[in-house]
Structures are given as C-alpha cells and as structure tokens.
C-alpha cells in the first residue's frame, strides 16, 4: 500500500496543480502551472471564458512532471477537483459547442436581476439551496437558449468543468452531485435534477450524463491521455468535483465542528445531516450545496477574508518588499496592542455577496480613528473585525440550521496566521483546530480516489488512516474582553445602512 499514490488534478482559478498523495496523506510529488481565464474573442468587454484545451494542457504538463518524480510508485487512480458553476455543452464528437463561460463573466447579470419574474426567488432557494448569483449555471443555460440556441441543439450533453477534464482523460461523460449542486438546477433534497427549473432553459434531465458519486469510477485513462499526461493506460479515473466540498472532508472535520475555508474570501460551512431551507437562511444570504457524501448537505456563508489584510499590507506595509516578511512584521506590530485597543473598530461589513442585485464586493468602515492610530493598531482591528464577522456568520448558521457549533476547523492560507487563529478562538469562544497538511482540498479528493481504487472502503476509513497533524487553539482570557466589543460591532452595521445604500 505504501507504494501506491493517488494523482489529484486541482484546477483552480489561478493555478493548475497536480499532486501525488500516498495512502497516509503525505504529498509525494507536485507541480503546477499558472492558469487564468481569457476574454472571449470578438465579444463585448466582460465576457470571459476558459480555453479548455489550454487548461487541460497545463494540467497535462504538470502531470508529466509529477509522474517523472514518482519512481516505482504505482498510480492507483487519478481524480479532478475544481471550481463550481462553470461548464459547457459537448457534442457527440467530443468537442464543446460553445466555450466554457467563466464564473467571472458578466453576460448573465441582467438575467440574474430578472429571474424572479420567471420563478419566485424563495422557491428557487427552497428547491436548489442557492441564492441568485450572476454566475449560476442555470442562468447561463437560459442565456445559451436565448442567444446561442444552436450550441444546445448541436450538443449531446452538458458537462461541468470536472466532467470536461475527466472526459479528456477517459472519454466517458459524467457529472457528480458536488458540481451539480453549484448549478442552481438541482432538487437538493433528492440529490437529483429539478425538471421544472431545467425547463426554464428548454432542457430536461436527459441532456445531462448519469450521476457518478465521488469515489465512483468514471472510466480509465486512454492512450491519447497517456501520451499527454504520462498516466498509465487503464488507470482508474475517479469522480471528485467541487473543491469546497473536498476541503471539508480533507480537513478531517468532526461532528460539531464548523469548517472555515480562509483565503481572500472566507467560506464558513457545515457538513449537516438535514436540508431545511427557510426564510431566515434566505434573507441572510446562506446557501446550500451537496456534500461529497450522500445524506449530508453543506450550508455555508461567503464573506470577506484576507483580502482586507492584503489591502492593508499593500497600503501600509509597502516598504517591506517580501510579502512573507511583511506579514511577520504586521503580526508583531499587532501583538504590541491590546484587544480592542483605543476603541478602534473595523467593520468589514457582513453583507451577503449573493442575491439578484449584489456583486462579489463589500464595503467597510473604520470607527474610532485618531491621529495616534498606527498601522499595527489598524491591522489588529482588521483581524478583530473579520473575527466579529465570523462570529455573526456562525450565529446565522446556528439559527438557520439548528446546529450547535462546538469548534471551528480552519483551512486555507488564512489558517496559517497564528494571531488571527487566536483572535478567532477568543471572539467566538470556541477552540480553533488547524492541520499541518494545508492542502485540504487535495487531501479530500485523494481520499475518494483511494476509495475508487479499492485502497479504502470509505472516505471515513481514509480519514482515519491519514495523519493530519492537528493543533488546537483554545480561547484565552481575552474572550471576556471581546464579548462586549462584539456587541458594539453587532449594533454598528444597522446605523451605517444608509451610508452603504448611498455609497
């Protein structure tokens, strides 16, 4: 078993990465290439696509590099994890009939603003678990039907990004529920399509390939893919899917723990055994997605994260050229200040970034500035404000779902900041667990790849076998200081609503 590896192709929005993982969860080899969407040629500004051949080509290059590092290790399986929402129609000859529209594309914004005229928004949420966001796949399918109908008429099926890439490996069409759950076209309670919603685009479930659950074998690597990637012919191609869901598995979250995926944006989510959408969840901007395992759902909230800290670094610490050095200095500066020092309050603004008229952006406010305020105080206040936002999001999740959080498990780049983790624990009053293995998405996808290869019988068995190297940060005595400061934060945003509206 020790000589087996799973190959995970992790197709992100900025990097195409290939990583080999052994059955104990250790990274054996890795390689990556920068990746980015491109403007659609000959089209209006704001129309953005993924060049599918280019994306697969970058993954194939990285995969050849990884295979060259493996020596005698046996490749047990290969799997793919990537962003949600994006996909394309595929003809019977295996060619896409319209480019893969990127989630950053603007063409469906008018549809997002008017979809409520076709179907009540609350009904949409109660069926799909999704808020209306301009990049919803259903909106793109409607746009294709109304603007490029031949693309759908010439197609045999529609595949999401993970399915398109796995098709390039094995020639088999598939879709998994974690990707399908990002489309705003599924009946999430049934883990299957909503025929009524598909009819809005003039489609029915037969237009989509059969479901393949994570851990299921889609097909095997064919000779053309072997030449491109170096993966042996016959290697099982195992279903994974939307990266967020596999991070939740790969971080080893236990019952009672909320999962915080912390990067430029943060996602606070649960692995929950009930799908019970309600008006409060709808109004607060919560959305649900299919978990990687049947019988579970992932309610979640999206909010601003380290993008705030990056802004402060570029604005106030631009004299430090090395980014890693800058963050060390920022943390040291912040630690010289007491919690809530001087009454400085940073409001990143907990505004749900979903809804028919809302964009992925947020406004913030800083209260209590003085002439003596230095950059260390501002940085600490920013950390505290982001943690107040986290606590509020946790309250929304608990009130909307009935879940009672016993801890938070943090993954992603933002989990590496020791001071931020301590403030998270102090503000929420909950232990914060981080893992030494930072590639939670890759680790989660590898768990399912090993299931598909027969190395493990289940994802939970794989979790038990993989050493994550956990560290738990308990709340400190500062918890008592932050309780009243959070109440001040919580009552500030309503007073500023008029400001935001006029902004």
C-alpha positions in Angstrom: 0.0 0.0 0.0 2.9 2.4 0.8 4.0 2.3 -2.8 0.6 3.4 -4.2 -0.3 7.1 -4.9 -3.4 8.9 -6.0 -3.0 11.7 -8.5 -5.2 14.8 -7.9 -5.6 17.3 -10.6 -6.6 20.5 -8.8 -7.8 23.0 -11.3 -8.1 26.4 -9.6 -8.8 29.9 -10.9 -5.2 31.0 -10.8 -3.2 27.7 -10.8 -3.5 24.3 -12.4 -1.8 21.9 -10.0 -1.2 18.2 -9.9 -0.3 16.5 -6.7 0.5 12.9 -5.8 -0.7 11.7 -2.4 0.1 8.4 -0.6 -2.4 6.4 1.5 -1.2 8.1 4.7 -2.0 11.5 3.3 1.6 12.6 2.6 2.4 14.6 -0.5 4.8 12.7 -2.6 5.2 15.0 -5.6 3.6 18.1 -7.0 3.8 20.5 -9.9 1.8 23.4 -11.2 1.3 26.0 -13.9 -0.4 29.4 -13.7 -3.8 29.5 -15.2 -6.3 32.2 -15.9 -9.5 32.8 -17.9 -9.3 34.9 -21.1 -11.6 37.5 -22.8 -13.9 35.8 -25.3 -12.5 36.8 -28.8 -14.7 39.2 -30.7 -17.2 39.7 -27.9 -18.1 42.6 -25.5 -15.9 43.5 -22.6 -16.7 41.5 -19.6 -17.3 38.2 -21.5 -14.7 35.8 -20.1 -14.1 32.2 -20.9 -11.8 29.2 -20.1 -9.9 27.9 -23.0 -10.4 24.2 -22.3 -7.6 22.9 -24.3 -5.2 25.3 -22.7 -6.4 24.4 -19.2 -6.1 20.6 -19.8 -2.7 21.2 -21.5 -1.4 22.9 -18.3 -2.6 20.1 -16.2 -1.1 17.5 -18.6 2.3 19.3 -18.4 2.2 19.3 -14.6 1.1 15.7 -14.6 4.0 14.6 -16.7 6.3 16.4 -14.3 4.8 14.6 -11.3 4.9 11.2 -13.0 8.5 11.7 -13.6 9.1 12.2 -9.8 7.3 9.1 -8.7 9.9 6.4 -9.4 8.5 3.0 -8.9 5.3 4.1 -7.1 2.1 2.7 -8.5 -0.6 5.2 -9.6 -3.7 3.8 -8.0 -6.2 6.3 -9.5 -6.5 9.9 -10.8 -9.2 12.4 -9.9 -10.1 16.0 -10.6 -11.3 18.8 -8.3 -12.1 22.3 -9.5 -14.3 25.4 -9.1 -18.1 25.1 -9.4 -20.6 26.7 -11.7 -18.6 26.5 -15.0 -19.2 24.0 -17.7 -20.0 23.6 -21.4 -22.2 21.7 -23.9 -20.4 18.8 -25.5 -21.2 17.4 -29.0 -21.4 13.7 -29.9 -17.9 14.1 -31.4 -16.4 15.2 -28.0 -16.0 18.8 -29.0 -17.6 21.7 -27.0 -20.2 23.5 -29.0 -19.7 26.7 -27.0 -16.7 27.9 -24.9 -16.7 27.4 -21.1 -18.1 30.6 -19.7 -16.1 31.6 -16.7 -17.7 32.4 -13.3 -16.2 35.9 -13.6 -18.2 36.6 -16.8 -20.8 39.4 -16.8 -23.2 38.4 -19.5 -25.8 36.9 -17.2 -26.1 39.8 -14.8 -29.3 41.1 -16.5 -30.8 37.6 -16.2 -29.8 37.4 -12.5 -31.6 40.7 -11.9 -34.9 39.5 -13.6 -35.0 35.7 -12.9 -37.5 36.4 -10.1 -40.1 37.3 -12.8 -39.9 33.7 -14.0 -39.8 31.8 -10.7 -40.1 33.1 -7.2 -36.7 33.6 -5.6 -37.7 31.9 -2.3 -39.0 28.9 -4.3 -35.6 28.7 -6.1 -33.8 28.7 -2.8 -36.1 26.2 -1.2 -35.5 23.8 -4.1 -31.9 24.3 -5.0 -30.5 25.7 -1.8 -28.9 28.5 -3.9 -29.2 32.2 -3.8 -29.3 34.0 -7.2 -25.8 34.9 -8.3 -24.9 36.1 -11.8 -22.6 33.1 -12.4 -25.4 30.5 -11.6 -25.1 27.8 -14.3 -28.9 27.7 -14.8 -28.7 31.4 -15.9 -26.0 30.5 -18.5 -28.1 27.7 -19.8 -31.0 30.1 -20.2 -28.7 32.6 -21.9 -27.5 30.0 -24.3 -31.1 29.0 -25.2 -32.0 32.6 -25.8 -28.8 33.8 -27.5 -26.9 30.8 -28.9 -29.6 28.1 -29.2 -27.5 26.1 -31.8 -24.9 25.4 -29.1 -27.5 23.4 -27.2 -29.1 21.9 -30.2 -25.8 20.6 -31.6 -24.8 19.2 -28.2 -25.4 15.7 -26.9 -24.9 16.7 -23.2 -23.7 19.4 -20.8 -20.7 18.7 -18.6 -19.3 20.7 -15.7 -15.6 21.6 -15.6 -14.6 18.5 -13.6 -16.5 16.4 -16.1 -15.0 18.0 -19.1 -11.5 17.4 -17.8 -12.2 13.8 -16.8 -13.7 13.3 -20.3 -10.3 14.3 -21.7 -8.7 11.5 -19.6 -11.1 8.7 -20.3 -13.7 9.6 -22.9 -16.6 9.0 -20.6 -19.2 11.6 -19.8 -20.2 12.2 -16.2 -21.4 14.6 -13.6 -21.1 14.4 -9.8 -23.5 16.0 -7.3 -21.0 18.3 -5.7 -20.6 20.0 -9.1 -24.3 19.7 -10.0 -25.1 21.3 -6.6 -23.5 24.6 -7.7 -25.7 24.9 -10.8 -29.0 26.2 -9.2 -30.7 23.4 -11.2 -30.9 20.5 -8.7 -33.6 19.5 -6.3 -31.1 19.3 -3.4 -33.4 17.3 -1.1 -33.5 14.5 -3.7 -29.9 14.9 -4.9 -31.2 15.0 -8.5 -32.2 17.4 -11.2 -35.2 19.7 -10.9 -37.1 19.2 -14.2 -39.2 22.4 -13.6 -36.0 24.5 -13.4 -34.4 22.9 -16.4 -37.5 23.7 -18.4 -36.6 27.4 -18.0 -33.7 26.7 -20.4 -35.8 24.3 -22.6 -33.9 21.3 -21.2 -34.7 18.1 -19.3 -32.6 15.7 -17.2 -31.7 13.6 -20.3 -29.4 16.3 -21.5 -27.0 15.6 -18.7 -24.9 12.5 -18.2 -25.5 10.0 -15.4 -24.6 10.9 -11.9 -21.3 9.5 -10.6 -20.9 9.9 -6.9 -17.5 10.9 -5.5 -15.4 7.8 -5.3 -17.1 6.2 -8.2 -15.0 5.1 -11.2 -15.9 7.1 -14.3 -13.6 5.2 -16.7 -9.9 4.5 -17.3 -7.2 6.6 -18.9 -7.0 6.1 -22.6 -3.9 6.1 -24.9 -4.3 9.7 -26.1 -4.4 10.9 -22.4 -1.4 8.7 -21.5 0.6 10.5 -24.2 -0.4 13.9 -22.9 -0.2 13.3 -19.2 2.1 10.3 -18.6 -0.6 8.5 -16.7 -0.6 4.8 -17.5 -3.3 3.5 -19.8 -6.0 1.8 -17.7 -5.6 4.0 -14.6 -9.0 4.4 -13.0 -10.4 7.9 -13.4 -12.4 8.5 -10.2 -15.1 11.2 -9.6 -14.4 14.1 -7.2 -15.8 17.5 -8.2 -16.3 20.9 -6.5 -13.2 21.9 -4.4 -15.1 23.3 -1.4 -16.7 20.0 -0.6 -13.5 18.1 -0.7 -11.7 20.6 1.6 -14.4 19.9 4.2 -13.6 16.2 4.0 -9.8 16.6 3.7 -9.5 18.8 6.8 -10.9 16.0 8.9 -13.8 18.0 10.3 -15.6 16.1 13.1 -19.3 16.3 14.1 -19.9 19.5 15.9 -17.2 21.4 14.1 -17.8 24.2 11.6 -15.4 24.4 8.7 -13.8 27.8 7.8 -12.1 27.9 4.4 -10.0 31.1 4.8 -8.4 32.9 1.8 -9.1 36.2 0.1 -12.7 35.3 0.7 -13.9 33.1 3.5 -16.5 30.3 3.5 -18.0 29.2 6.8 -19.8 25.9 6.3 -21.2 22.8 8.0 -21.5 19.2 7.0 -25.1 18.8 8.1 -27.5 15.9 8.0 -30.6 18.0 7.2 -31.6 20.1 4.2 -34.1 22.5 5.7 -34.0 25.9 3.8 -36.1 28.6 5.5 -36.8 32.3 5.3 -34.1 33.3 7.7 -31.4 31.4 5.8 -32.7 33.0 2.6 -32.7 36.6 4.0 -29.2 36.2 5.5 -27.6 35.0 2.2 -27.0 31.4 3.3 -26.7 28.8 0.5 -26.6 25.0 0.5 -24.6 22.7 -1.6 -24.4 18.9 -2.0 -21.8 17.3 0.3 -19.3 14.8 -1.1 -21.2 12.1 0.7 -24.9 11.3 0.2 -27.2 12.2 3.1 -25.2 15.3 4.0 -25.6 18.9 2.9 -23.3 21.9 3.2 -25.0 25.1 4.4 -22.5 28.0 4.1 -21.9 31.7 4.0 -19.4 33.6 1.9 -17.7 36.7 3.4 -14.7 38.9 3.0 -11.4 37.4 4.3 -7.7 38.1 3.9 -8.5 40.4 1.0 -8.8 43.0 3.8 -5.4 42.1 5.1 -3.8 42.2 1.7 -5.2 45.7 1.2 -3.7 46.8 4.4 -0.4 45.2 3.6 -0.2 47.0 0.2 -1.4 50.3 1.7 0.6 50.5 5.0 3.4 47.9 4.7 4.5 48.6 1.1 8.0 49.5 2.4 8.6 45.7 3.0 9.1 44.1 -0.4 8.9 40.5 0.7 5.3 39.5 1.3 6.2 36.9 3.9 8.3 39.3 5.8 5.6 41.9 5.7 3.1 39.6 7.4 5.6 38.7 10.1 6.0 42.5 10.8 2.3 43.1 10.7 1.6 40.3 13.3 4.4 41.6 15.5 3.0 45.2 15.3 -0.5 43.9 16.1 0.7 41.9 19.1 2.0 45.1 20.7 -1.5 46.3 21.0 -4.2 45.1 23.4 -7.5 43.7 22.3 -9.8 46.4 21.0 -7.1 48.9 21.8 -8.3 52.5 21.9 -11.9 51.6 20.8 -10.8 51.2 17.2 -13.5 49.2 15.4 -13.0 47.7 11.9 -16.3 46.8 10.1 -15.6 44.7 7.0 -19.4 44.8 6.6 -21.2 41.5 6.8 -23.2 41.9 3.6 -24.2 38.7 1.9 -22.5 38.7 -1.5 -25.4 36.9 -3.1 -28.8 37.9 -4.3 -30.1 39.3 -7.7 -28.5 42.7 -7.4 -25.4 42.1 -5.3 -21.9 41.6 -6.6 -18.9 40.0 -5.1 -17.7 43.0 -3.3 -18.2 44.6 0.1 -17.7 48.0 1.7 -16.2 48.5 5.1 -15.9 51.2 7.7 -13.3 52.0 10.4 -14.6 53.7 13.6 -12.5 55.4 16.3 -9.6 56.6 14.2 -7.2 59.0 16.0 -4.1 60.9 14.9 -2.2 58.5 17.1 -3.5 55.4 15.4 -0.6 53.5 13.8 -0.6 50.7 11.3 -0.3 47.9 14.0 -3.5 49.1 15.6 -5.2 49.1 12.2 -4.0 45.6 11.4 -5.2 44.2 14.8 -8.5 46.0 14.4 -8.9 44.4 10.9 -8.2 40.9 12.4 -10.8 41.6 15.1 -13.4 42.9 12.7 -13.0 39.8 10.5 -13.5 37.6 13.6 -16.6 39.6 14.6 -17.9 38.9 11.1 -17.1 35.2 11.6 -19.0 35.1 14.9 -22.0 36.7 13.3 -21.9 34.2 10.4 -21.7 31.4 12.9 -24.8 32.7 14.7 -26.6 32.9 11.4 -25.7 29.3 10.6 -26.8 28.1 14.0 -30.1 30.0 13.9 -30.9 28.8 10.4 -30.0 25.2 10.8 -30.3 24.3 14.5 -26.6 23.3 14.5 -24.7 24.0 17.7 -21.0 24.5 17.0 -18.5 23.0 19.4 -15.4 24.2 17.5 -14.1 25.6 14.2 -11.7 23.8 11.9 -9.8 26.3 9.7 -8.1 25.5 6.4 -6.6 27.6 3.6 -4.0 30.3 3.6 -5.7 32.3 6.4 -5.3 29.4 8.8 -1.5 30.0 8.8 -1.8 33.3 10.7 -1.3 32.4 14.4 -2.6 35.7 15.8 -5.7 35.5 13.6 -6.4 32.0 14.8 -6.1 33.1 18.5 -8.5 36.1 17.9 -10.9 33.7 16.2 -10.9 31.5 19.3 -11.2 34.4 21.7 -14.1 36.2 19.8 -16.2 33.0 19.1 -15.3 31.4 22.4 -14.7 28.1 20.5 -11.5 26.1 20.0 -10.0 26.5 16.6 -8.3 23.5 15.1 -5.8 23.7 12.2 -3.9 20.9 10.5 -0.3 20.7 9.4 -1.4 19.4 6.0 -2.6 22.6 4.3 -3.8 21.0 1.0 -7.2 20.1 2.4 -9.0 20.0 -1.0 -6.3 17.8 -2.5 -6.3 15.5 0.5 -10.1 15.2 0.4 -10.1 14.4 -3.3 -7.3 11.8 -2.7 -9.4 10.1 -0.1 -12.1 9.5 -2.6 -9.6 8.5 -5.3 -8.3 5.8 -3.0 -11.9 4.6 -2.4 -12.4 4.3 -6.1 -9.1 2.4 -6.4 -10.2 0.0 -3.6 -7.4 1.0 -1.2 -10.1 2.2 1.3 -13.7 1.2 1.6 -15.0 4.6 2.5 -13.9 8.2 2.9 -14.2 7.9 6.7 -11.8 5.0 6.6 -9.4 7.1 4.6 -9.7 10.0 7.0 -8.8 7.7 9.9 -5.8 6.4 8.1 -4.4 9.8 7.1 -2.4 11.7 9.7 -3.4 15.4 9.6 -1.2 16.7 12.4 -3.7 18.8 14.3 -3.1 21.8 16.5 -5.9 23.2 18.7 -6.0 26.8 19.8 -8.2 27.3 22.8 -9.9 30.6 23.8 -7.7 32.8 26.1 -8.6 35.2 28.9 -9.2 37.8 26.1 -12.5 36.1 25.5 -14.0 38.2 28.3 -12.7 41.4 26.7 -14.1 40.6 23.2 -17.6 39.8 24.3 -18.7 43.5 24.9 -16.6 44.6 21.9 -18.6 42.1 19.7 -21.8 43.6 20.9 -20.6 47.1 19.9 -19.7 45.7 16.4 -23.1 43.9 16.1 -25.0 47.1 16.7 -22.9 49.3 14.4 -23.8 48.0 10.9 -27.6 49.0 11.1 -26.6 52.5 11.8 -24.5 52.5 8.7 -27.0 51.0 6.3 -28.0 54.4 4.9 -24.3 55.1 4.2 -23.9 51.9 2.3 -27.1 52.5 0.3 -26.0 56.0 -0.7 -22.3 55.0 -1.1 
